[in-house]
Amino acid sequence: MRVSVIGCGHVGLVTGGCLGIIGHEVMCADSDAERIRWLQGGRVPIYESHLEEMIQHSGAAGTLTFTCDSDKAARASEVLFLCVGVPQFEDGQSDFSALDIAARQIAHAVDKPKLIVERSTVPVKTSKQLERLFAAYSRHRNAHFRVAASPQFLREGTAVEDFLHPDRILLGVEDAESERTLRQIYTPILEQSFHCPVHPETCPRRNPPELLVTNVRSAELIKHASNAFLGVKISYANVLADLCERLGANVQEVTHAVGLDPRIRPHFLKAGIGFGGYRLPKDLRAFCRLVGQEGVDAGILQAAENVNRSRIDVFFEKSEALPLGSQRQTHSFAGPSTQSRYRRYPRFTRHRVLQTLSGRRRASALMTRRQFRTPALSIPTSLLAAMRITRPREPTRW
């Protein structure tokens, strides 16, 4: 099937690369000309295990192409996966400007029915916003837009494997035709009938993915609810850490024992400096805002957000309490998943982190450089012990 992917960020590249490797003809579009030149040359500007080799293979086979011409991508395919992010303003409101631009470009170009699939994590009710945008911008009488949702549940670093061997595939649809089309797209994954680039010989035995079909609004809510629950679980572990410190208990022993309960599980039940990155804090804030707007008590969700924000203050209180000379013994957090936790903390907070850990001069230099990745942070070993930060941490969920 001919499929277009609008947006060549992390989600778009993994989606386009994986759809191409399972047998679809995929065209990926992005407005960043330099990024497209990289991709056309077989180079991937992000790191994901197996992704570059997969894109190179699909490109050589002619099943995956890249373009800056979004009109061409919109006209070329039957299905368009919308992989455009919805960031937040400082006050927590969603910024739909990028989505508005993508919708306008698609609506202007399309002259026949299309299925538009929300792939990135978007606020609940975004599908209705898209329908209004397509209706307002459409120039052709024969153009008709069906909006569906197929949220991704991927982890940074293992996104390709998570896409090809998922535990679940979620389809949010409003009509039978959209469901049939999406089932056809995902059939190779549901039946595991493709040549796997992750496991060249034989894929490990595992349960087949569960196919979940809901309406669009439920699918949007499921993705946000999943991410919010992960945030709640991490904040719960951090509250336990504070309590253990007061009582003289060991939080690693406590969370390990609690996580052995099959109803709870150990994943994301680890205390530390809190969660950052681009997605989890944003999704939790957006979910809290949605709950409040609908007149529901945000209670536990807002508490998790407050606990996470407080972890930075706890960190500095402990840092300032360290005896002189303890800064000489350091532990470097240089992994991509660790760096992502600091990437979207407020600018002022990141400056404080760099000042405290690396010295004022280094902090000032780093904050004036334009960097694609957050620098590695060196954290005193004694401070790690005081905060009981454990490694490795759970991969960031998208």
Secondary structure by P-SEA (a helix, b strand, c coil): cbbbbccccaaaaaaaaaaaaaccbbbbbbccaaaaaaaaaccccccccaaaaaaaaaaaaccccccccaaaaaaaccbbbbcccccccccccccaaaaaaaaaaaaaccccbbbbbbccccccaaaaaaaaaaaaccccccbbbbbbbbcccccccaaaaaaacccccccccccaaaaaaaaaaaccccccccccccccccccccccbbbbbbcaaaaaaaaaaaaaaaaaaaaaaaaaaaaaaaacccaaaaaaaaaccccccccccccccccccccaaaaaaaaaaaaaaaccccaaaaaaaaaaaaaaaaaaaaaaaccccccccccccccaaaaaaaccccaaaaaaaaaacccaaaaaaaaacccccccbbbbbaaaaaaaccccccccccc
